[in-house]
Amino acid sequence: MKWLIVILLSILSILFLEKGIELWTVINHVDGDGIGISFIGMSISERVLIESIPGYALGFTIASLIPILVAINLALRLKPKKNMDTTNI
């Protein structure tokens, strides 16, 4: 069960990073006033000004670090614990 959580957190982290990279690359190709930003089918904002796109890109890029750090922490804690016989100590 814990490995499922690790995998889901890793996928979420990849999705955040992918959106951040997409926003970093689209900055120079925006025509008009701005763009609409959506993530996993949810609309974040209908109209983001061109000047604000780097802030969103940085936010998604940094947000990708949080789930991957939690996933790494869970993965490292999954080591089996040794059963200690307290009567022979």
CYANA upper distance limits for C-alpha pairs under 8 A (distance plus 0.5 A):
  1 MET  CA      5 ILE  CA      7.25
  2 LYS  CA      6 VAL  CA      6.84
  2 LYS  CA     74 LEU  CA      8.02
  2 LYS  CA     78 LEU  CA      8.32
  3 TRP  CA      7 ILE  CA      6.64
  3 TRP  CA     75 ALA  CA      7.87
  4 LEU  CA      8 LEU  CA      6.63
  5 ILE  CA      9 LEU  CA      6.54
  5 ILE  CA     71 ALA  CA      8.00
  6 VAL  CA     10 SER  CA      6.63
  6 VAL  CA     71 ALA  CA      5.21
  6 VAL  CA     72 ILE  CA      8.03
  6 VAL  CA     74 LEU  CA      7.24
  6 VAL  CA     75 ALA  CA      7.21
  7 ILE  CA     11 ILE  CA      6.71
  7 ILE  CA     71 ALA  CA      8.10
  8 LEU  CA     12 LEU  CA      6.68
  9 LEU  CA     13 SER  CA      6.62
  9 LEU  CA     67 PRO  CA      5.71
  9 LEU  CA     68 ILE  CA      6.81
  9 LEU  CA     70 VAL  CA      8.03
  9 LEU  CA     71 ALA  CA      6.33
 10 SER  CA     14 ILE  CA      6.74
 10 SER  CA     67 PRO  CA      7.03
 10 SER  CA     68 ILE  CA      5.99
 10 SER  CA     71 ALA  CA      6.94
 11 ILE  CA     15 LEU  CA      6.72
 12 LEU  CA     16 PHE  CA      6.76
 12 LEU  CA     64 SER  CA      8.00
 12 LEU  CA     67 PRO  CA      7.34
 13 SER  CA     17 LEU  CA      6.68
 13 SER  CA     63 ALA  CA      8.07
 13 SER  CA     64 SER  CA      4.89
 13 SER  CA     65 LEU  CA      7.19
 13 SER  CA     66 ILE  CA      8.00
 13 SER  CA     67 PRO  CA      5.92
 13 SER  CA     68 ILE  CA      6.20
 14 ILE  CA     18 GLU  CA      6.48
 14 ILE  CA     64 SER  CA      7.23
 15 LEU  CA     19 LYS  CA      6.71
 15 LEU  CA     64 SER  CA      8.15
 16 PHE  CA     20 GLY  CA      6.69
 16 PHE  CA     60 PHE  CA      5.87
 16 PHE  CA     61 THR  CA      6.92
 16 PHE  CA     63 ALA  CA      7.00
 16 PHE  CA     64 SER  CA      5.39
 17 LEU  CA     21 ILE  CA      6.65
 17 LEU  CA     60 PHE  CA      6.84
 17 LEU  CA     61 THR  CA      5.63
 17 LEU  CA     63 ALA  CA      8.30
 17 LEU  CA     64 SER  CA      5.75
 18 GLU  CA     22 GLU  CA      6.58
 19 LYS  CA     23 LEU  CA      6.68
 19 LYS  CA     39 PHE  CA      8.02
 19 LYS  CA     57 ALA  CA      7.96
 19 LYS  CA     60 PHE  CA      7.01
 19 LYS  CA     61 THR  CA      8.23
 20 GLY  CA     24 TRP  CA      6.72
 20 GLY  CA     56 TYR  CA      8.01
 20 GLY  CA     57 ALA  CA      5.00
 20 GLY  CA     58 LEU  CA      7.09
 20 GLY  CA     59 GLY  CA      7.96
 20 GLY  CA     60 PHE  CA      5.25
 20 GLY  CA     61 THR  CA      5.31
 21 ILE  CA     25 THR  CA      6.73
 21 ILE  CA     57 ALA  CA      7.52
 21 ILE  CA     61 THR  CA      7.80
 22 GLU  CA     26 VAL  CA      6.66
 22 GLU  CA     57 ALA  CA      8.41
 23 LEU  CA     27 ILE  CA      6.84
 23 LEU  CA     53 ILE  CA      7.34
 23 LEU  CA     54 PRO  CA      7.88
 23 LEU  CA     56 TYR  CA      8.01
 23 LEU  CA     57 ALA  CA      5.67
 24 TRP  CA     53 ILE  CA      8.38
 24 TRP  CA     54 PRO  CA      7.18
 24 TRP  CA     57 ALA  CA      6.26
 25 THR  CA     29 HIS  CA      8.43
 26 VAL  CA     30 VAL  CA      6.97
 27 ILE  CA     50 ILE  CA      7.55
 27 ILE  CA     53 ILE  CA      7.19
 27 ILE  CA     54 PRO  CA      7.93
 30 VAL  CA     34 GLY  CA      6.99
 30 VAL  CA     35 ILE  CA      7.56
 30 VAL  CA     50 ILE  CA      7.69
 33 ASP  CA     47 ARG  CA      8.37
 33 ASP  CA     48 VAL  CA      8.42
 33 ASP  CA     49 LEU  CA      6.42
 33 ASP  CA     50 ILE  CA      7.18
 34 GLY  CA     47 ARG  CA      6.20
 34 GLY  CA     48 VAL  CA      5.58
 34 GLY  CA     49 LEU  CA      4.92
 34 GLY  CA     50 ILE  CA      5.64
 35 ILE  CA     46 GLU  CA      7.54
 35 ILE  CA     47 ARG  CA      5.72
 35 ILE  CA     48 VAL  CA      5.79
 35 ILE  CA     49 LEU  CA      7.42
 35 ILE  CA     50 ILE  CA      8.08
 36 GLY  CA     43 SER  CA      8.19
 36 GLY  CA     44 ILE  CA      8.17
 36 GLY  CA     45 SER  CA      6.11
 36 GLY  CA     46 GLU  CA      4.81
 36 GLY  CA     47 ARG  CA      5.31
 36 GLY  CA     48 VAL  CA      6.53
 37 ILE  CA     43 SER  CA      6.68
 37 ILE  CA     44 ILE  CA      5.92
 37 ILE  CA     45 SER  CA      5.83
 37 ILE  CA     46 GLU  CA      6.95
 37 ILE  CA     47 ARG  CA      8.03
 37 ILE  CA     48 VAL  CA      7.79
 38 SER  CA     42 MET  CA      5.81
 38 SER  CA     43 SER  CA      4.61
 38 SER  CA     44 ILE  CA      5.50
 38 SER  CA     45 SER  CA      7.40
 39 PHE  CA     43 SER  CA      6.94
 39 PHE  CA     44 ILE  CA      7.28
 48 VAL  CA     52 SER  CA      6.81
 48 VAL  CA     53 ILE  CA      7.11
 49 LEU  CA     53 ILE  CA      7.12
 52 SER  CA     56 TYR  CA      7.18
 53 ILE  CA     57 ALA  CA      6.61
 54 PRO  CA     58 LEU  CA      6.50
 55 GLY  CA     59 GLY  CA      6.55
 56 TYR  CA     60 PHE  CA      6.68
 57 ALA  CA     61 THR  CA      6.63
 58 LEU  CA     62 ILE  CA      6.54
 59 GLY  CA     63 ALA  CA      6.38
 60 PHE  CA     64 SER  CA      6.74
 61 THR  CA     65 LEU  CA      7.77
 62 ILE  CA     66 ILE  CA      7.91
 63 ALA  CA     67 PRO  CA      8.08
 64 SER  CA     68 ILE  CA      7.26
 65 LEU  CA     69 LEU  CA      6.56
 66 ILE  CA     70 VAL  CA      6.80
 67 PRO  CA     71 ALA  CA      6.54
 68 ILE  CA     72 ILE  CA      6.58
 69 LEU  CA     73 ASN  CA      6.61
 70 VAL  CA     74 LEU  CA      6.67
 71 ALA  CA     75 ALA  CA      6.55
 72 ILE  CA     76 LEU  CA      6.62
 73 ASN  CA     77 ARG  CA      6.78
 74 LEU  CA     78 LEU  CA      6.83
 75 ALA  CA     79 LYS  CA      8.36
 85 ASP  CA     89 ILE  CA      7.85
